[in-house]
Amino acid sequence: MIRFYFLVVVFGLSHFTYAQEATGSILFQLPTNALKVSGSTKVNPLVKPLKLVTVLNPKASSIDRELEVWNALMGSMDRDSIGYIFLVRDTDDKERFKQYWFSDRNMDYPFYYDTEKKVIKANGLSERSPGQTLLLDDKNAIILSGSSPINTDPFNRYRSEVYKRTLEMGMEGAVGGVIVEHTERGIKWFYANDPVYVTEKGEVIPKKQADTGIRSKKWVPGTSPLSDTIRLVNRHP
């Protein structure tokens, strides 16, 4: 059976369901490196020109899904251009969570263990909204705020805004896959970069030839919202 892969995520029920543009210029107070737990990674998210900050609760039932989505999100964007600041609430033993993060979930990225919720409180973040996420510009001003990207609307909005910001900053290709935007006429979607068409045998096909094959129903396009590769699946009678 041919499957089409589109973005399907679970809708949340918090008051941060939608990613909203921040009004005014509110600066976010970044965590210090003293809170950073790196494992074997050497990346420093605090110096990246754009940053996505999210609050994680180790005790939340959604934590596995949260990290699954974040892994996919990071895989679709350039880590040299975007930093990810994972603020982990101190609701679990630090060493136990470190084991979970690096070994159980294979996260190859640091997190910040927010002892006594100092960073959360300093920035007025809600302790009752796990997954609360913010997009910061190069001056650490809040651009967008919303819920976890496991919710459809914020997921699309964060990627769309990062795509536009990186283009403005001359970072072409920093975001891959399908960009989804809400306009007055409805939902608009497009590929961030020219897609690559690949057959089931791994052969790369020129766009014109791929379009002809799709129109003639020779191939069925199998797409992923986080990839610029379109897999051309043979249509069987």
Secondary structure, 3 states (H helix, E strand, C coil): CCCCCCCCCCCCCCCCCCCEECCCCCECCCCCHHHEECCCCCCCHHHCCEEEEEEECCCCCCHHHHHHHHHHHHHCECCCCEEEEEEEECCCCHHHHHHHHHHHCCCCCCEEEEHHHHHHHHCCCCCCCCCCEEEECCCCEEEEEECCCCCHHHHHHHHHHHHHHHHHCCCCCCECCEEEEEECCEEEEEECCCCEEEECCCCEECHHHHHHHHHCCCEEEECCCCCCEEEEEECCC
